[in-house]
Amino acid sequence: MNWNTNNFIWLDWTVLAVGVVAIVWAIYRAIKKDKEKMKGADSQDYLFGKGEPWYIIGAAIFAANIGSEHLVGLAGTGAKDGVGMAHWEMQGWMILILGWLFVPFYQLLNNKMGKIITMPDFLKFRYTQRTGSWLSIITLIAYVLTKVSVTAFTGGIFFEYLLGLPFWYGAIGLIVITAVFTVFGGMKGVMTLSAIQTPILIIGSFLVLFLGLSMLGDGSIVDGWSQMMAACNQAHDGFGTTHMFHFDTPNAEGKIDPMYPQFPGYVVFFGASIIGFWYWCTDQHIVQRVLGQTKGEDNATVMKRARRGTIAAGYFKLLPVFMFLIPGMVAYALSLKTGSGIEMDITNTHDTDGAFAMMVKNILPAGVKGLVTIGFICALVASLAAFFNSCATLFTEDFYKPMKKGMSESHYVFVGRIATVVVVLLGLAWMPIMMNMGNLYSYLQDIQSLIAPAMVAVFTLGIFSKRITPKAGEYGLIGGFLIGMLRLLTNVITNSGKAPMEGAFWENTAWFWQTNWLIFEIWLLVFIIIMMVVVSMFTPKPSKEQIEAITFTKDYKASIVKSWNKWDVIATLGVVALCAAFYAYFW
């Protein structure tokens, strides 16, 4: 048997079939045990879990972050733009801000409100009911733009390049499989899949990396790394894709780095940090992983465990660049090597987004292909199922239940599923537009850059300033989001500012639709902050209860100090040092 065949053979299909059966059995067992365990438990135990060990919290944060956009999009951007997008991944230091700065505030709010709060709960309490409801609306729209459409797209791309399935067969087939899984597996099934996918993806991805470098270096991983760096250094008219910062300094021929318009200088670091701050510190999908606690625990114990969990996640967050982005760079270098089996045109985003699938197909030995495919399918289904669950919960709890009180639980479940179907259909309808907006990972960050500024401004000022009024938060969130969506509309019309637009209106508003996406993001954040400060001057002040909820007492400050020791500081500095080392190497 040819172990190095570039095709999916009977052994891979056997591994895939046995793996699927084993996963179904594991999920069934997990759900059965969970039902027995959850008898008598309240809804907070079910939704948030009890206090897990710090290493479980760290792994859960990491698993929650690794989605389909990494397996396809991050490898694709590595093939096309090298480490240009690594700013969004080299953010272990940002997770530390969640643990050291935001966890104490969230725990304080939990104590003051007598329950574990959600992010919409916080906005409803700190600002207005309308502000929290708008957060749910924004989240549902974000699911359409960045979750359902992106996950279905990645499934279609992966199965097209790995198995030869037509793109839409893979995309829609993934939706159907996930819908069935969501009905029978529930949230416990999602958690079980996440636990299965993580070790498979980590091991499989590093196999792809090392075997790819070995093939590139004719048996030597070190030589392969040198060949990859040399090939990527010559990409983009010789300006290269092995550095994280790009400038507009002309070369000897008078040309400017072609990546500068997309990633202008040091602006890219600040733009990525805004998105990272929103995602790691205020997004429910991540924050929920650190909120669990066992009843009766003191604040110091809860904060210590949560902080150490975020430190562990900071170390885990160093891995995706090596798991996905650099394999994409290896795929580009192999496409220049005769006989590698990888063919790629980096001007074709469909080709580059297929980089990881091409690596799996051409690099991994028989049998291992099937195993890594299992991990990929688990990641896709778990990611999409989690968002299906969130869609149903958001719509039912924030919109439908307040309007239709007293209905049966089965009725609410049915309505939630209908809402999920609508979101899925909208996501599929958006996909053709999304596919014309550049590389997948670049598209994703572009969309997030339009949503993040409003979130960052509202959460940060709401927690750290007692002078920001309820109406200021409402105007900041809604106004910032609407401006972002207007910019998205102009991106669609003008091909992200590239298409020439004629007429007095378009010429006079070019500053809005032609400004670089990262510069626009930064100015949008500044505008929202200024607007909130101005609105606060002319609207009623927050109530005494709202102020007290974000005020640290003397005893609570003491519990914060008690929650950390020198090893927490040393481990934290280790994350920062490793991030800095990566920046130094790829500067």
Order of alpha helices (4+ residues) and beta strands (2+ residues): alpha-alpha-alpha-alpha-alpha-alpha-alpha-alpha-alpha-alpha-alpha-alpha-alpha-alpha-alpha-alpha-alpha-alpha-alpha-alpha-alpha-alpha-alpha-alpha-alpha-alpha-alpha
